């Protein structure tokens, strides 16, 4: 394996044409410089200089070696600069997972806008995954950060998280619904009404079960007739007059026309978004992003 220091010494001597002058430029003694050049030639098995009195001249092999040596040193400088940029977070790549609620809340867009402004050369990959899949992706180092619905499991040795947004759920109804004329919706108004709920993955009724429990706790029983895998689809069904739905508050701005929203301050349910990361990931870019999201 070639020693970069010896390569630098060789280039300095070749460009100076004199060992003494090169030694002055390198701030070392002439004797160790000569010794390093000879060691390089011995390692390569070829003479690079023709020596005459106080001067040295590159031979044909030396001239060919000089061109490659300069290219190698230039690449080494670029690699060193890349390392510094990676350490500072100026360059590199990140894989970020997200759930749809983080997009609806504007968390993903806000983070990307601020991040791109300060790190234009950074490459970001966005991956839509369920919460459990994101935790596993972080453990396997497939993801670097994740926006998830649940906090990291208590006592998890690999992953930790912080709550970054909690939004109340609001009632969505078609404009033609009789409840649209009522400012303060009470539990009695909703008892027995047809509802649309979100089930985020096939075979998992956790979200539905939580919704039903919250309804019962609030004092009414819904008739769940439709299930969708995302809230925007639910709003489309609401607009068509097929039922009522609860969605996170930030979806008001993305909802299609023909839908009326009402606050339900007594409904004990909300959408929580957490930011998750690997415990041992101390990169500057990760710390900066965590601080940026929490401040936003």
Protein Blocks (a to p, Z undefined) as FASTA:
>chain_A
ZZfklmmmmmmmmmnopaklmmmmnopafklmmmmmmmmmmmnopafbdcehjbccddfk
lmmmmmmmmmmmmmmmmmmmmmmmmmnopaccddddddfklmmnommmmmmmmmmmmmmm
bccddddddfklmmmmmmnomafbdcdfbdcdehiakbccddfbdcdddddddfklmklm
pmbacfklmgopacddddfbghiaklmmmmmmmmmmnopacddfbdcfbfklmmmmmmno
paccdddfklmmmpcehiacdddfklccdddddddddfklccfklmmmmmmmmmZZ
